[in-house]
Amino acid sequence: MPKHLVVVESPAKAKTLKKFLGKDYDVLASYGHVRDLVPKEGAVDPANDFAMRYEVIERNQKHVDAIARALKKADALYLATDPDREGEAISWHLAELLGERGLLEDRDVQRVVFHEITERAIQDAVANPKGLSLELVDAYKARRALDYLVGFNLSPLLWRKIRGGLSAGRVQSPALRMIVERELEIEKFVSREYWSIESRLDKNSTNFIARLTEFNGTKVEQFTFTDAEGTMRAVKAIEDAAAGEMMVANVTKKQRRRNPAPPFTTSTMQQEASRKLGFGAQRTMRTAQKLYEGIDIGQGSVGLITYMRTDSVSLAQEALTELREVITGRYGASEVPESPRAFKTKSKNAQEAHEAIRPTSSARIPADLRQYLDDDQFRLYELIWKRTVACQMEQALYDTVSVDLAAGPHKLRASGSTLVKPGFLAVYQEGQDDMVEEGDRILPPLEKGDAVKLIEMLPEQHFTEPPPRYTEASLVKALEEHGIGRPSTYASIISTLVSREYVELERRRFTPTDVGRVVARFLTEHFERYVDYDFTARLEDELDDVSRGERDWVPLMHAWWKAFKEQVDQGKDIDRSQAIQAREIGTDPKSGRPVSVRLARYGPVVQIGTKDDEEKPKFAGLRPGQKMETITLEEALELFKLPRNLGETPEGEAVSTNIGRFGPYVKYGSKYVSIKEDDDPYTIELPRALELIAQKKHEDANRTIADFGVDNIKILRGRYGPYITDGKKNAKVPKDREPESLTLEECQELITAAPERGKRRGASKKTKAATAVAATAANDDDAGGRQREAARRKTTTTRKKTATKKKAASKKKTTSKKKAASKKKTAAKKKTAKSSSDGE
């Protein structure tokens, strides 16, 4: 019987630890968070020092029960969840739940922390346990309470003032503001023309380029030359002064050293994985989680990287020792610095007790592990390995040359560099390319007083460009620079912005949607303090103070809540027309009424007229790709060409096309058929519409599987599979039955047991809405990400089990059919034989 119970977060990690700890230890997984706030108003009570009401997460109840059963047989409990605030919170929740069941009495309860899943690290952690960090737990409580209160107070306000289904978050909303403000910068940007002047020169048959730096003794700036005419005059003046050659006025030579980048933190790993591998933040973290938890590399499962949620750039001494040995063996002793290179995290909140993200053993060369890893795992592991090895290698060394050339009163400069010693560049270079820096040029040998031949002048026109839209990498970098969020939250912030349709990811760059713009504008105008970058960063710092035990979380929450509640109460009086910010774009030439664009309940629309007019306003939804901020009057009026009358069906039914709440459609008589993605309601013609109608009629004709002719009971083919209906209630066809095999009596029983339409089993609409808000609030911290990851794993497992069951059922069904066919064939033979006998 195991004497010790160890609890980790994931089953993969549990499997690896069990191998390292042996038979005296039972290792179980909590599958992420086991408890969370109840998804109802009042789950956090500001009047009672922010007391919180928790409940066990339904999908993890069975895991809590399994842990409780196992603990009854154990003498000691080791809580070995992840080494961060969320991991501490999971351990605390488990201890609370098990304590409520009276299972911690007379049992040793210890917190076990390790940063890599290797045998040495695990055994060392178990041999040196500690108690729960209540400071980290308090920091978790404060963040969770903040996220909950923001979600449950701001989100309903967005529903009432803008439209349903929206959400606001403590960190999510400043991130949205950042994307929207960048888009406004781009739209307001006015491009300016400017010209550069270079020359192509030759010395001893070697061509090189020099750029104009002084013209008539005046330094050349970006906008010194702003048109073709002035540029050509300058080119002519330089050519005349040079008379075919230029003189070397000065030569400066020096060596430049370049240091490697520090090892990865969560943020820099996400940025580099985006730039070099094209991975999104979630894809990066999901892959890193697998590498951390353990992969079978031939001798059983082992963690390949250290913990991947960290803002530290420190490396353990034993890791440094191994790195120096690996570098010596692979690249030579000359590539190892005299002493290990130490890096210091710039952030004052970095937990230096943690390590940077590194291989658990740098001796595990990526190429040697290729056969055990999938493509994503291999590419990310290789990136982490290269970055870690490079950070402990020698500097790269360049010889640089800068040459000033004169043509009368005009000066040009040529620069070049040569990579003398690659150093760490032999392994890794930060940024997009792993090559020598772009722009490095090799110049011919030049000395002061040398004459060089002028081959040609090279004037070039340029235009200034707007700031680029954020990529995942640049957004993560900007959030980190502003101090918004923490490394573990970036992936969930981005995921929420995309899933809520506040932003679109086009060509790996973020563009705000119309809804995102309206939400950001509303929050900025009416809740500026809570989307202010500095305020959000200061609040993060204060929460970090709590985690270090330097501040009490309850007074911090009271100070925040008082101001926030006053702002929310004031927000209730905001007029909805102010919130949605209608933009007038002109006048309708037919009616003379104003034309405006605004956000309606179901999306952006163009409106002709106002609510105060005698005639009701007309509305038309924007087409895909059209934006509220940029649509023109001409484009807006085009939208009112619907509905379009196309003609008639052969049966004489009127055919028209329009766009409804659920998308574009063709109407024939009193029936409808959705328009396919390749068709456009503004351009579709009658022949194509008749094809769609014919297809719909064919589908409708084949929709009925069985019609019993009793109580209107039918079995129909539906969008999501076959179902039973009597016109009032719908019932699912049992999974283990073919719909054709159901009898009338069975259908009647299933209909009787089915819920009324609109009253499906489960939570009410109100409860579901509240749960959605709570989930959105959780997304601002890592809890949401971990819960989604656990749910994803469970869904994957369920799908696999379902697929296995279906396969088995199919096999069983095939076998039964074969047996039936065989029996039938045998019976037929016997019958034939008997007939022959009778005939004889």
C-alpha positions in Angstrom: 0.0 0.0 0.0 1.4 3.4 -0.9 2.4 5.5 2.1 2.5 8.8 0.2 0.0 10.5 -2.2 1.4 13.0 -4.6 -1.0 15.3 -6.6 0.1 17.1 -9.8 -2.0 19.0 -12.4 -1.8 16.7 -15.5 -2.0 13.0 -16.1 1.1 13.2 -18.3 3.1 14.7 -15.4 1.6 12.1 -13.0 2.9 9.2 -15.2 6.4 10.7 -15.3 6.6 11.3 -11.6 5.3 7.8 -10.8 8.2 6.3 -12.7 10.7 8.5 -10.7 9.1 8.0 -7.2 8.5 4.2 -7.2 6.0 1.9 -5.4 5.8 3.8 -2.1 4.1 6.8 -3.9 0.7 7.0 -5.6 0.6 9.9 -8.1 -2.8 11.4 -9.2 -3.7 14.4 -11.4 -6.1 17.2 -10.5 -6.6 18.0 -14.2 -6.0 21.7 -13.6 -8.1 23.8 -11.3 -10.5 21.8 -9.1 -12.5 24.7 -7.7 -13.7 28.1 -8.9 -16.0 30.9 -8.0 -19.7 30.1 -8.4 -20.9 31.6 -11.8 -23.4 33.9 -10.1 -23.6 37.4 -8.9 -22.5 37.6 -5.3 -19.7 35.0 -5.6 -17.4 37.8 -4.4 -18.8 39.9 -1.6 -17.1 43.3 -1.3 -19.1 44.2 1.8 -17.6 41.2 3.6 -13.9 41.8 2.9 -14.4 40.2 -0.6 -15.3 36.8 0.8 -15.6 34.3 -2.0 -18.0 31.5 -2.7 -16.4 28.5 -4.5 -17.7 25.3 -6.0 -16.0 22.3 -7.4 -15.6 22.4 -11.2 -18.1 19.8 -12.4 -15.8 18.1 -14.9 -13.2 17.7 -12.2 -15.4 16.4 -9.4 -14.5 12.8 -10.1 -10.8 13.6 -9.9 -11.3 15.3 -6.5 -13.2 12.2 -5.4 -10.4 9.9 -6.6 -7.8 12.0 -4.7 -9.9 11.8 -1.6 -10.2 8.0 -1.9 -6.5 7.6 -2.4 -5.7 9.9 0.5 -7.6 7.6 2.9 -5.0 4.9 2.3 -2.0 7.3 2.6 0.0 8.7 5.5 1.2 11.9 3.8 0.0 14.3 1.1 2.4 16.0 -1.3 0.9 18.9 -3.3 3.2 19.1 -6.3 1.3 21.4 -8.6 3.1 24.0 -10.8 5.6 26.4 -9.2 3.7 29.6 -9.7 0.7 31.5 -8.4 -1.9 29.4 -10.2 -0.2 26.2 -9.1 -0.2 27.4 -5.5 -3.9 28.2 -5.8 -4.7 24.7 -7.0 -2.8 23.2 -4.1 -4.6 25.5 -1.7 -8.0 24.6 -3.1 -7.3 20.9 -2.8 -6.1 21.3 0.8 -9.3 23.2 1.6 -11.6 20.6 -0.1 -9.8 17.7 1.6 -9.8 19.5 4.9 -13.5 20.0 4.7 -13.9 16.2 4.4 -11.7 15.7 7.5 -9.0 13.9 5.5 -6.0 16.0 6.6 -6.2 15.2 10.3 -3.2 13.1 11.5 -1.7 13.3 8.0 1.5 15.2 7.0 0.6 17.8 4.3 3.5 19.3 2.3 4.0 21.5 -0.7 6.5 20.2 -3.3 8.0 22.6 -5.9 10.2 21.7 -8.8 11.0 23.5 -12.1 11.9 20.6 -14.2 10.5 17.0 -14.4 13.7 15.0 -14.1 14.5 12.3 -11.6 17.1 14.4 -9.8 14.7 17.4 -9.5 11.7 15.4 -8.4 13.6 13.4 -5.7 15.2 16.6 -4.4 11.9 18.4 -4.2 10.2 15.5 -2.3 13.2 15.3 0.1 12.9 19.1 0.8 9.1 19.9 1.0 7.7 23.2 2.4 4.4 24.7 3.4 1.9 26.5 1.2 2.7 30.1 0.3 -0.3 32.0 1.6 1.1 35.2 0.1 0.8 33.6 -3.4 -2.7 32.4 -2.5 -3.7 35.9 -1.4 -2.3 37.3 -4.7 -4.4 34.7 -6.6 -7.5 35.6 -4.6 -7.0 39.3 -5.3 -6.6 38.7 -9.1 -9.5 36.3 -9.2 -11.8 38.8 -7.3 -10.7 41.6 -9.6 -11.3 39.7 -12.8 -14.7 38.5 -11.5 -15.9 41.9 -10.4 -14.8 43.6 -13.7 -16.5 40.8 -15.7 -19.8 40.8 -13.7 -20.1 44.6 -13.6 -18.8 45.9 -16.9 -20.0 43.1 -19.2 -23.7 43.5 -18.4 -23.3 47.2 -19.1 -21.9 46.4 -22.5 -24.9 44.2 -23.2 -27.3 46.9 -22.3 -25.5 49.8 -24.0 -24.0 48.1 -27.1 -25.2 44.5 -27.7 -25.4 41.1 -26.0 -22.6 38.6 -25.8 -19.8 41.2 -25.2 -17.3 41.1 -22.3 -14.8 43.3 -20.6 -11.8 42.2 -18.8 -9.2 43.8 -16.5 -6.3 43.0 -18.9 -8.2 42.1 -22.0 -9.7 45.6 -22.4 -6.4 47.6 -22.3 -5.0 45.1 -24.8 -8.0 45.8 -27.1 -7.5 49.5 -26.7 -3.8 49.1 -27.8 -4.9 47.4 -31.0 -7.6 49.9 -31.8 -5.4 52.9 -31.1 -2.7 51.5 -33.5 -5.4 51.1 -36.2 -6.5 54.8 -35.6 -2.8 55.8 -36.0 -2.7 54.0 -39.3 -5.9 55.5 -40.6 -4.8 59.1 -39.7 -1.3 58.6 -41.1 -0.4 60.9 -44.0 2.4 59.6 -46.1 5.2 62.0 -47.0 7.5 61.8 -50.0 11.3 61.9 -49.5 14.4 61.0 -51.6 17.7 59.4 -50.8 20.9 59.9 -52.9 23.5 57.2 -53.2 26.4 56.6 -55.5 27.9 53.5 -57.0 31.7 53.7 -56.8 34.6 51.6 -58.0 38.1 50.9 -56.5 40.3 48.3 -58.2 37.3 46.7 -60.0 35.4 46.3 -56.7 32.0 48.1 -56.6 30.6 49.6 -53.4 27.8 52.0 -52.4 28.1 55.4 -50.6 25.2 57.4 -49.2 25.1 61.3 -49.4 25.5 62.7 -45.8 26.3 66.4 -46.5 25.1 68.6 -49.3 26.8 72.0 -49.7 28.1 71.6 -46.2 24.7 71.0 -44.7 23.8 67.6 -43.0 21.3 65.6 -45.1 18.2 64.6 -43.1 15.3 62.4 -44.0 13.3 65.2 -45.6 16.1 67.3 -47.1 15.0 66.2 -50.6 11.2 65.9 -51.0 10.6 66.0 -54.7 12.1 64.7 -57.9 13.0 68.1 -59.3 15.1 69.2 -56.3 16.7 65.8 -56.0 17.8 65.8 -59.7 19.4 69.3 -59.2 21.4 67.9 -56.2 22.5 64.9 -58.3 23.7 67.2 -61.1 25.6 69.3 -58.6 27.4 66.3 -57.1 28.2 64.9 -60.5 29.7 68.3 -61.6 31.7 68.6 -58.4 33.0 65.0 -58.7 34.0 65.2 -62.3 34.1 61.4 -62.5 35.8 60.6 -59.2 35.6 61.1 -55.4 38.4 61.4 -52.9 38.6 59.4 -49.7 38.5 62.0 -46.9 38.7 59.8 -43.9 38.8 56.0 -42.9 37.7 54.7 -39.5 38.3 51.1 -38.5 37.2 49.4 -35.4 36.0 46.1 -34.0 32.5 45.6 -32.9 31.4 42.8 -30.5 27.9 41.5 -30.2 26.6 39.6 -27.2 24.0 36.8 -27.4 20.5 37.3 -26.2 19.5 35.9 -22.8 17.7 32.5 -22.5 14.0 32.5 -23.0 11.3 33.8 -20.7 7.7 33.0 -21.4 7.3 36.3 -23.3 10.4 36.1 -25.4 9.7 32.5 -26.2 6.3 33.4 -27.5 7.8 36.3 -29.5 10.5 34.2 -31.1 8.2 31.3 -31.8 5.9 33.7 -33.6 8.7 35.3 -35.7 10.7 32.2 -36.5 8.2 29.4 -36.4 4.9 31.1 -37.2 3.3 29.8 -34.0 0.6 31.7 -32.2 0.9 32.2 -28.4 -1.5 29.4 -27.6 0.2 26.9 -29.9 3.6 27.8 -28.4 2.3 27.3 -24.8 0.5 24.1 -25.6 3.6 22.6 -27.2 5.9 23.8 -24.4 3.5 22.2 -21.9 4.0 18.8 -23.5 7.8 19.3 -23.6 7.7 20.2 -19.9 5.4 17.5 -18.7 7.3 14.7 -20.3 7.8 12.8 -23.6 9.0 9.2 -24.0 12.4 9.4 -25.7 13.2 5.7 -25.5 13.8 5.2 -21.8 10.4 6.3 -20.6 8.8 9.7 -20.3 11.0 12.6 -19.2 10.5 16.4 -19.1 12.6 18.0 -21.9 12.4 21.6 -20.8 12.1 23.5 -17.5 8.9 25.2 -16.4 7.6 27.4 -19.2 5.8 30.1 -17.2 8.6 32.3 -16.0 9.9 35.9 -16.3 13.4 34.9 -15.1 16.5 34.7 -17.2 18.6 32.9 -14.5 20.2 29.5 -15.1 21.0 26.9 -12.5 24.7 26.3 -11.8 24.4 22.6 -12.8 22.8 23.7 -16.1 25.7 26.1 -16.8 28.2 23.4 -16.1 26.6 21.1 -18.6 26.2 23.8 -21.2 29.9 24.6 -21.1 30.7 20.9 -21.6 28.3 20.6 -24.5 29.7 23.8 -26.2 33.3 22.6 -25.7 32.4 19.2 -27.3 30.4 20.5 -30.2 32.0 23.9 -31.1 35.4 23.8 -29.4 36.9 25.2 -26.1 37.5 28.6 -27.8 33.8 29.2 -28.0 33.3 29.0 -24.2 33.8 32.3 -22.3 36.2 32.3 -19.3 33.3 32.4 -16.9 29.6 31.6 -17.4 27.5 34.6 -18.7 25.0 35.8 -16.1 21.8 37.6 -17.2 19.6 39.9 -15.0 15.9 40.3 -15.5 14.9 43.9 -16.0 11.5 43.6 -14.3 11.6 44.2 -10.6 8.8 41.6 -10.2 10.7 38.7 -11.8 11.0 35.7 -9.5 14.7 35.0 -9.6 14.2 31.8 -7.7 12.7 30.5 -10.9 14.8 29.7 -14.0 14.7 30.7 -17.6 13.1 28.2 -20.0 15.9 25.8 -21.0 16.4 22.1 -21.9 16.5 20.0 -18.8 19.7 18.6 -20.3 21.5 20.4 -23.0 23.3 17.1 -23.9 20.0 16.1 -25.5 20.7 17.4 -29.0 17.6 18.2 -31.0 18.5 16.0 -33.9 18.9 13.0 -31.6 15.3 13.5 -30.4 13.7 14.1 -33.8 12.2 10.6 -34.0 10.4 11.0 -30.7 8.8 14.4 -31.3 6.1 15.6 -33.6 6.9 18.6 -35.8 5.8 21.3 -33.5 7.6 19.8 -30.5 10.8 19.3 -32.4 10.8 22.9 -33.8 10.1 24.5 -30.4 12.6 22.3 -28.6 15.3 23.1 -31.2 14.5 26.8 -30.8 14.8 26.6 -27.0 18.0 24.5 -27.2 19.7 26.8 -29.6 18.8 29.9 -27.7 20.1 28.4 -24.4 23.3 27.1 -25.8 24.0 30.3 -27.7 23.6 32.4 -24.5 26.7 30.7 -23.0 28.9 31.1 -26.0 31.5 33.6 -27.0 30.6 37.0 -28.5 30.4 37.5 -32.3 33.3 39.7 -33.6 33.0 42.1 -36.6 35.6 44.3 -38.3 33.9 47.5 -39.2 35.0 50.2 -41.7 33.5 53.6 -42.2 34.8 55.7 -45.2 34.0 59.4 -45.8 34.3 60.5 -49.4 34.3 64.1 -50.8 33.0 65.6 -54.0 33.7 69.3 -53.6 31.4 70.6 -50.8 29.5 67.4 -50.7 30.2 64.3 -48.6 29.2 60.7 -48.8 29.7 57.8 -46.5 30.3 54.1 -47.1 30.1 51.5 -44.3 31.0 47.9 -44.3 31.7 45.1 -41.9 33.1 41.6 -41.9 32.2 38.8 -39.6 35.6 37.8 -38.2 34.5 35.3 -35.5 30.9 34.0 -35.5 30.8 33.0 -31.8 27.2 32.4 -30.8 26.0 33.2 -34.3 27.1 29.7 -35.3 24.2 28.5 -33.3 21.5 31.2 -33.0 20.6 34.8 -33.8 17.7 36.6 -32.2 15.2 37.9 -34.8 13.9 36.7 -38.1 17.1 35.5 -39.8 19.9 33.3 -38.6 22.4 34.9 -41.0 24.9 37.7 -40.7 23.2 41.1 -40.1 21.4 42.5 -43.1 23.2 45.5 -44.6 26.7 44.3 -43.8 28.9 45.0 -46.8 32.5 44.3 -47.5 34.5 47.4 -48.8 37.7 47.3 -50.9 40.9 48.4 -49.2 40.8 52.2 -48.9 43.2 54.8 -47.5 42.9 58.5 -46.9 43.7 60.4 -50.2 42.7 57.6 -52.5 40.7 58.4 -55.6 37.7 56.3 -56.4 35.8 56.2 -59.7 32.2 57.4 -59.8 30.2 55.0 -61.8 26.7 56.4 -61.4 24.4 58.4 -59.0 21.5 56.5 -57.5 18.6 58.8 -56.5 15.6 56.9 -55.0 12.1 57.9 -54.1 10.6 56.8 -50.8 7.3 57.3 -48.9 7.0 57.2 -45.2 4.9 54.3 -44.0 2.4 54.1 -41.1 3.2 52.1 -38.0 2.6 48.4 -38.6 -0.3 46.5 -37.1 0.5 44.3 -34.2 1.5 40.7 -34.7 1.2 38.3 -31.8 4.9 38.8 -31.2 4.8 42.6 -31.2 1.6 42.7 -29.1 3.1 40.4 -26.5 6.2 42.6 -26.4 4.1 45.8 -26.1 2.0 44.3 -23.3 5.2 43.3 -21.5 6.8 46.7 -22.0 3.7 48.4 -20.6 3.5 46.0 -17.6 0.1 44.8 -18.6 -0.7 41.2 -17.7 1.9 38.6 -16.8 3.7 35.9 -18.9 1.1 33.2 -18.2 -1.8 35.4 -19.4 -0.7 36.6 -22.8 -2.0 33.5 -24.7 -5.5 33.7 -23.1 -5.7 37.5 -23.6 -5.1 37.0 -27.4 -7.5 34.0 -27.5 -10.3 36.0 -25.9 -9.9 39.0 -28.2 -10.2 36.7 -31.2 -13.0 34.5 -29.9 -15.1 37.5 -28.9 -14.6 38.8 -32.4 -13.1 42.1 -31.2 -10.2 41.6 -33.5 -9.4 39.6 -36.6 -6.0 38.0 -37.4 -5.3 38.7 -41.0 -1.9 37.7 -42.4 -0.7 37.3 -38.8 -1.6 40.9 -37.9 -4.4 42.1 -35.7 -7.2 44.3 -37.1 -10.0 45.5 -34.8 -13.5 44.7 -35.9 -16.3 47.3 -35.8 -17.5 45.7 -32.5 -14.0 45.9 -31.1 -13.7 49.6 -32.0 -17.1 50.4 -30.4 -16.3 48.5 -27.2 -12.8 50.1 -26.9 -14.2 53.6 -27.5 -17.0 53.1 -25.0 -14.6 51.8 -22.3 -12.0 54.5 -23.1 -14.5 57.4 -22.9 -16.5 56.2 -19.9 -14.0 53.9 -18.0 -10.7 55.4 -19.0 -9.0 54.6 -15.7 -9.7 50.9 -16.1 -8.2 50.7 -19.6 -5.4 53.1 -18.9 -2.0 51.4 -19.4 -0.3 53.0 -16.4 -3.2 52.3 -14.1 -3.3 48.6 -15.2 0.5 48.3 -14.8 0.4 49.9 -11.3 -2.3 47.5 -10.3 -0.2 44.6 -11.5 2.7 45.8 -9.5 0.5 46.1 -6.4 -0.7 42.5 -6.9 2.9 41.4 -7.1 3.5 43.2 -3.8 0.8 41.0 -2.3 2.6 37.9 -3.7 5.8 38.9 -1.9 4.0 39.5 1.3 4.6 43.3 1.2 0.9 44.3 1.0 -2.4 43.1 2.4 -4.8 42.2 -0.4 -8.1 43.2 1.3 -7.3 46.9 1.7 -6.0 47.0 -1.8 -9.3 45.6 -3.0 -11.4 48.0 -1.0 -9.6 51.0 -2.4 -10.0 49.7 -6.0 -13.7 48.6 -5.5 -14.9 52.0 -4.2 -13.8 53.9 -7.2 -14.8 51.2 -9.7 -18.3 50.8 -8.3 -18.9 54.6 -8.5 -17.9 54.5 -12.1 -20.1 51.5 -13.0 -23.1 53.2 -11.3 -22.5 56.3 -13.4 -22.3 54.2 -16.5 -25.8 53.0 -16.1 -27.1 56.5 -17.1 -25.2 56.6 -20.4 -27.5 56.9 -23.4 -27.2 53.9 -25.8 -26.9 56.3 -28.8 -23.8 57.7 -27.2 -22.4 54.3 -26.6 -22.7 53.0 -30.2 -21.4 56.3 -31.6 -23.3 56.6 -34.9 -21.4 58.2 -37.8 -23.3 60.3 -40.3 -21.9 59.8 -43.8 -24.2 61.8 -46.1 -27.8 62.3 -47.4 -30.0 59.9 -49.3 -30.6 61.6 -52.7 -34.0 59.9 -53.0 -35.6 60.8 -49.7 -33.3 63.6 -48.5 -32.9 61.8 -45.2 -29.6 61.5 -43.4 -27.5 58.3 -43.9 -25.6 57.0 -40.9 -23.6 53.9 -40.0 -23.9 52.4 -36.5 -23.6 49.2 -34.5 -27.0 47.4 -34.1 -27.8 44.4 -31.9 -26.8 41.9 -34.6 -23.9 43.8 -36.2 -23.0 47.0 -38.0 -25.7 48.6 -40.2 -26.4 51.5 -42.4 -29.5 53.5 -41.5 -31.5 55.9 -43.7 -33.5 58.4 -41.5 -33.8 58.7 -37.8 -36.2 57.4 -35.1 -37.8 60.8 -34.9 -38.9 60.8 -38.6 -42.6 60.1 -39.6 -41.4 57.3 -41.8 -39.6 54.5 -40.1 -35.8 54.3 -40.7 -34.5 51.8 -43.2 -31.6 49.5 -42.3 -29.1 47.4 -44.3 -26.3 45.3 -42.9 -22.7 45.9 -44.0 -21.2 43.3 -46.3 -18.1 41.2 -45.4 -15.0 43.3 -45.5 -16.8 46.6 -45.1 -16.0 48.7 -42.0 -18.0 51.3 -40.1 -15.1 53.7 -40.1 -14.4 53.6 -43.8 -17.6 52.9 -45.7 -18.6 55.6 -48.1 -22.1 57.0 -48.9 -22.0 55.4 -52.4 -21.1 52.0 -50.9 -23.8 52.5 -48.2 -26.6 53.2 -50.7 -25.7 50.1 -52.7 -26.7 48.0 -49.7 -30.3 49.2 -50.1 -30.7 47.5 -53.5 -31.9 44.5 -51.6 -34.3 42.7 -51.8 -33.7 42.1 -55.5 -36.6 40.5 -57.6 -35.0 37.9 -59.8 -38.2 36.5 -61.6 -40.2 33.3 -61.0 -39.8 29.6 -60.7 -41.4 27.4 -63.4 -44.3 26.9 -61.0 -44.9 30.6 -60.9 -43.4 31.3 -57.4 -41.8 34.8 -57.0 -38.0 34.6 -56.6 -36.0 37.3 -54.7 -32.8 37.6 -52.8 -32.0 39.4 -49.6 -29.9 39.3 -46.4 -31.4 38.3 -43.1 -30.3 37.9 -39.5 -28.6 34.6 -40.3 -27.0 35.7 -43.6 -28.0 36.0 -47.4 -30.8 33.9 -48.8 -33.1 33.3 -51.8 -36.8 33.4 -51.2 -39.2 31.5 -53.4 -42.9 31.8 -52.6 -43.0 31.7 -48.8 -39.9 29.5 -48.5 -36.2 30.2 -48.1 -32.8 28.7 -49.1 -29.5 30.0 -47.8 -27.0 31.4 -50.4 -23.7 29.6 -50.5 -20.4 31.3 -49.7 -19.4 31.6 -53.4 -22.7 33.4 -54.3 -23.5 37.1 -53.7 -27.1 38.3 -53.1 -26.2 41.5 -55.0 -25.1 39.8 -58.1 -26.8 36.3 -58.2 -29.1 35.8 -61.2 -32.2 33.7 -61.6 -30.6 30.6 -63.2 -28.2 30.1 -60.2 -31.1 30.9 -57.8 -33.2 28.1 -59.4 -30.3 25.7 -58.9 -30.2 26.4 -55.2 -34.0 26.1 -55.0 -34.0 22.7 -56.9 -31.3 21.5 -54.5 -33.3 22.6 -51.5 -36.4 20.9 -52.8 -34.5 17.7 -53.4 -33.1 17.8 -49.8 -36.6 18.5 -48.4 -38.1 15.6 -50.4 -35.5 13.2 -48.9 -35.7 14.7 -45.4 -38.4 12.3 -44.1 -37.0 8.9 -42.9 -40.3 7.7 -41.6 -43.9 9.1 -41.3 -46.1 7.0 -39.0 -49.3 8.9 -39.8 -50.1 9.0 -36.1 -50.1 12.2 -34.0 -47.9 13.8 -36.6 -44.9 11.7 -35.5 -42.0 11.6 -38.0 -38.4 10.7 -38.1 -36.5 13.4 -40.0 -33.0 14.1 -41.2 -31.8 17.3 -39.5 -28.8 19.6 -39.7 -27.2 17.8 -36.9 -28.4 14.3 -37.6 -31.7 12.3 -37.5 -34.3 13.2 -34.9 -37.9 12.4 -33.9 -40.7 15.1 -33.9 -44.4 15.5 -33.5 -44.3 19.2 -34.5 -44.2 20.3 -30.9 -41.3 18.5 -29.3 -38.1 17.0 -30.7 -36.3 13.9 -29.5 -32.8 12.6 -30.4 -32.5 9.2 -32.0 -30.6 6.9 -29.6 -27.0 6.5 -30.6 -27.2 2.7 -30.6 -30.1 2.6 -33.0 -30.6 3.1 -36.7 -33.4 5.6 -37.2 -35.2 3.2 -39.7 -35.4 0.5 -37.0 -37.5 2.6 -34.5 -41.1 1.6 -34.0 -44.0 4.0 -33.4 -44.2 3.0 -29.7 -40.5 3.7 -29.2 -40.9 7.1 -30.9 -43.9 8.0 -28.7 -41.9 7.1 -25.6 -38.9 9.2 -26.7 -41.2 12.2 -27.5 -42.9 12.0 -24.1 -39.5 12.0 -22.3 -38.2 14.9 -24.4 -38.1 18.5 -22.9 -40.4 21.2 -24.3 -38.9 23.4 -27.0 -36.8 26.2 -25.5 -36.6 24.3 -22.2 -33.6 22.1 -22.8 -32.1 20.4 -19.8 -29.3 22.4 -18.0 -28.7 26.0 -17.1 -31.2 28.8 -17.9 -30.2 31.5 -20.4 -29.5 33.8 -17.5 -27.2 31.3 -15.8 -25.4 30.5 -19.1 -24.8 34.2 -19.7 -23.4 34.7 -16.2 -21.2 31.7 -16.7 -19.9 33.1 -20.0 -19.0 36.3 -18.2 -17.3 34.5 -15.4 -15.3 32.4 -17.9 -14.3 35.6 -19.8 -13.1 37.2 -16.6 -11.1 34.1 -15.8 -9.4 34.4 -19.2 -7.5 37.5 -17.9 -5.5 35.1 -15.8 -3.9 31.8 -16.4 -6.7 29.9 -14.7 -8.9 30.2 -17.8 -6.1 28.8 -20.0 -5.4 25.9 -17.8 -9.1 25.0 -17.5 -9.5 25.2 -21.2 -6.5 22.9 -21.6 -7.9 20.4 -19.2 -11.3 20.6 -21.0 -9.5 20.1 -24.4 -7.7 17.0 -23.1 -10.9 15.6 -21.7 -12.8 16.3 -25.0 -10.0 14.6 -26.9 -10.2 11.5 -24.6 -14.0 11.5 -24.9 -13.8 11.7 -28.7 -11.3 8.8 -28.8 -13.5 6.7 -26.6 -16.6 7.6 -28.7 -14.6 6.7 -31.9 -13.6 3.4 -30.4 -17.2 2.6 -29.3 -18.5 3.5 -32.8 -15.8 1.4 -34.4 -16.7 -1.6 -32.2 -20.4 -1.1 -32.8 -19.8 -0.8 -36.5 -17.7 -4.0 -36.4 -20.4 -5.8 -34.3 -23.0 -4.6 -36.8 -21.0 -5.8 -39.8 -20.4 -9.1 -38.1 -24.2 -9.4 -37.4 -25.0 -8.6 -40.9 -22.5 -11.2 -42.2 -24.0 -13.8 -39.9 -27.5 -12.9 -41.0 -26.5 -13.1 -44.6 -24.8 -16.4 -44.0 -27.9 -17.9 -42.3 -30.0 -16.6 -45.1 -27.7 -18.1 -47.7 -27.7 -21.5 -45.8 -31.5 -21.4 -45.5 -31.8 -20.7 -49.2 -29.6 -23.6 -50.1 -31.6 -25.9 -47.8 -34.8 -24.7 -49.4 -33.4 -25.3 -52.9 -32.2 -28.7 -51.9 -35.7 -29.5 -50.5 -37.4 -28.2 -53.7 -35.1 -30.4 -55.8 -35.9 -33.4 -53.5 -39.6 -32.7 -53.8 -39.4 -32.5 -57.5 -37.6 -35.8 -57.7 
